[in-house]
């Protein structure tokens, strides 16, 4: 998905190829194998620390072999919560395990003493998820590990209450002449338990041209009009008005679509995050 950049970690290189990195040995020379067991360790972190319903949650797993021996074909198994859907993994050799919530990452080469690496799993939290969300990572190898206590890691992630944003559209009038301006009024309500300080509404106008806005900071970007609203408290409402100009010629109707969301606060009822309205073109 192109969400991860190439990285180097103690002799391991992550190569991004078609959006999915592959792990290769960074050194062309082969070090002599050291005798003795490997000492593998794994660390697991989640970001953000408080997950939001319906939004991204990433898990980063860091592994290391402290030696003195090599880790023979180690296997990393990552288990994400049932309430998190796995969307992407940044290592090409990883694959689904016994369920869609399990990711298995086998190494195709031995991991030498002192080497380390990392795997990132990107998921989406379900809109009905309740915390804490428990994820685990386990590292195994074909050689004896005298310290297996650090071969397993887990992380618990809280889930925020989320908001309940809804948007409604209403035209000042349902009919406009070619080239005439018309106004779209949008009402955004937050029925959730927490305030939303970064609500955004994106409008897509099919054929009409954006002229101006009031009640929010709006700008046109890549065929859409994005508007940043003032903070909306729990149970409160925000309103804004946008002025568009009808096309001078073309279709008989102009559709306007609006989508509201917050980048920081999740939404447990996303079905009412979108609205549409239609203005008819009157000739003569």
Secondary structure in CASP SS format (residue, H / E / C, confidence):
PFRMAT SS
TARGET T0000
AUTHOR 0000-0000-0000
METHOD secondary structure of the structure
MODEL  1
X C 1.00
X C 1.00
X C 1.00
X C 1.00
X C 1.00
X C 1.00
X E 1.00
X E 1.00
X E 1.00
X C 1.00
X C 1.00
X E 1.00
X E 1.00
X E 1.00
X E 1.00
X E 1.00
X E 1.00
X C 1.00
X C 1.00
X E 1.00
X E 1.00
X E 1.00
X E 1.00
X E 1.00
X E 1.00
X C 1.00
X C 1.00
X C 1.00
X C 1.00
X C 1.00
X C 1.00
X C 1.00
X C 1.00
X C 1.00
X C 1.00
X C 1.00
X C 1.00
X C 1.00
X C 1.00
X E 1.00
X E 1.00
X E 1.00
X E 1.00
X E 1.00
X E 1.00
X E 1.00
X E 1.00
X C 1.00
X C 1.00
X E 1.00
X E 1.00
X C 1.00
X C 1.00
X C 1.00
X C 1.00
X E 1.00
X E 1.00
X E 1.00
X E 1.00
X E 1.00
X E 1.00
X E 1.00
X E 1.00
X E 1.00
X E 1.00
X C 1.00
X C 1.00
X C 1.00
X C 1.00
X C 1.00
X E 1.00
X C 1.00
X C 1.00
X C 1.00
X E 1.00
X E 1.00
X E 1.00
X E 1.00
X E 1.00
X C 1.00
X C 1.00
X C 1.00
X C 1.00
X E 1.00
X E 1.00
X E 1.00
X E 1.00
X E 1.00
X E 1.00
X C 1.00
X C 1.00
X C 1.00
X C 1.00
X E 1.00
X E 1.00
X E 1.00
X C 1.00
X C 1.00
X C 1.00
X C 1.00
X C 1.00
X E 1.00
X E 1.00
X E 1.00
X E 1.00
X E 1.00
X C 1.00
X C 1.00
X C 1.00
X C 1.00
X E 1.00
X C 1.00
X C 1.00
X C 1.00
X C 1.00
X E 1.00
X E 1.00
X E 1.00
X E 1.00
X E 1.00
X E 1.00
X E 1.00
X E 1.00
X E 1.00
X E 1.00
X C 1.00
X C 1.00
X C 1.00
X C 1.00
X C 1.00
X C 1.00
X C 1.00
X E 1.00
X E 1.00
X E 1.00
X E 1.00
X E 1.00
X E 1.00
X E 1.00
X E 1.00
X C 1.00
X C 1.00
X C 1.00
X C 1.00
X C 1.00
X C 1.00
X C 1.00
X H 1.00
X H 1.00
X H 1.00
X H 1.00
X E 1.00
X E 1.00
X E 1.00
X E 1.00
X E 1.00
X E 1.00
X E 1.00
X E 1.00
X C 1.00
X C 1.00
X C 1.00
X E 1.00
X C 1.00
X E 1.00
X E 1.00
X E 1.00
X E 1.00
X E 1.00
X E 1.00
X E 1.00
X C 1.00
X C 1.00
X C 1.00
X E 1.00
X E 1.00
X E 1.00
X C 1.00
X C 1.00
X C 1.00
X E 1.00
X E 1.00
X E 1.00
X E 1.00
X E 1.00
X E 1.00
X E 1.00
X E 1.00
X E 1.00
X E 1.00
X C 1.00
X C 1.00
X C 1.00
X C 1.00
X C 1.00
X E 1.00
X C 1.00
X C 1.00
X E 1.00
X E 1.00
X E 1.00
X E 1.00
X E 1.00
X E 1.00
X E 1.00
X C 1.00
X C 1.00
X C 1.00
X E 1.00
X E 1.00
X E 1.00
X E 1.00
X E 1.00
X E 1.00
X C 1.00
X C 1.00
X E 1.00
X E 1.00
X E 1.00
X E 1.00
X E 1.00
X C 1.00
X C 1.00
X E 1.00
X E 1.00
X E 1.00
X E 1.00
X E 1.00
X C 1.00
X C 1.00
X C 1.00
X E 1.00
X C 1.00
X C 1.00
X C 1.00
X C 1.00
X E 1.00
X E 1.00
X E 1.00
X E 1.00
X E 1.00
X E 1.00
X E 1.00
X E 1.00
X E 1.00
X C 1.00
X C 1.00
X C 1.00
X C 1.00
X C 1.00
X C 1.00
X C 1.00
X E 1.00
X E 1.00
X E 1.00
X E 1.00
X E 1.00
X E 1.00
X E 1.00
X E 1.00
X E 1.00
X E 1.00
X C 1.00
X C 1.00
X C 1.00
X C 1.00
X E 1.00
X C 1.00
X C 1.00
X H 1.00
X H 1.00
X H 1.00
X H 1.00
X E 1.00
X E 1.00
X E 1.00
X E 1.00
X E 1.00
X E 1.00
X E 1.00
X E 1.00
X E 1.00
X C 1.00
X C 1.00
END
